[in-house]
Amino acid sequence: MPHDALSPRELEVLFLLGKRLTTREIAGRLRRSTNTIAMHRQSILRKLGCTRTHDALRTASILGLLPEERGSLMRDARRS
């Protein structure tokens, strides 16, 4: 999958999902509706070929789509 398959906004949403923010929290932070964030999340899952957010985060980390700081968040999430 090419790096640009996810839009900058989708990468931002994915990063925030990795920080365990809810759709509502992400919407508030990005000043978007919860429906918009939910659509971004579904698009991320589809583009990465995943059915769960956790799997999408792992796949994005493996593919190098998340900067190291973001990747470390995924490692922390797997521990809990």
Secondary structure, DSSP 8 states (H G I E B T S, - for coil): --GGGS-HHHHHHHHHHHTT--HHHHHHHHT--HHHHHHHHHHHHHHHT-SSHHHHHHHHHHTT-S-HHHHHHHHHHHH-
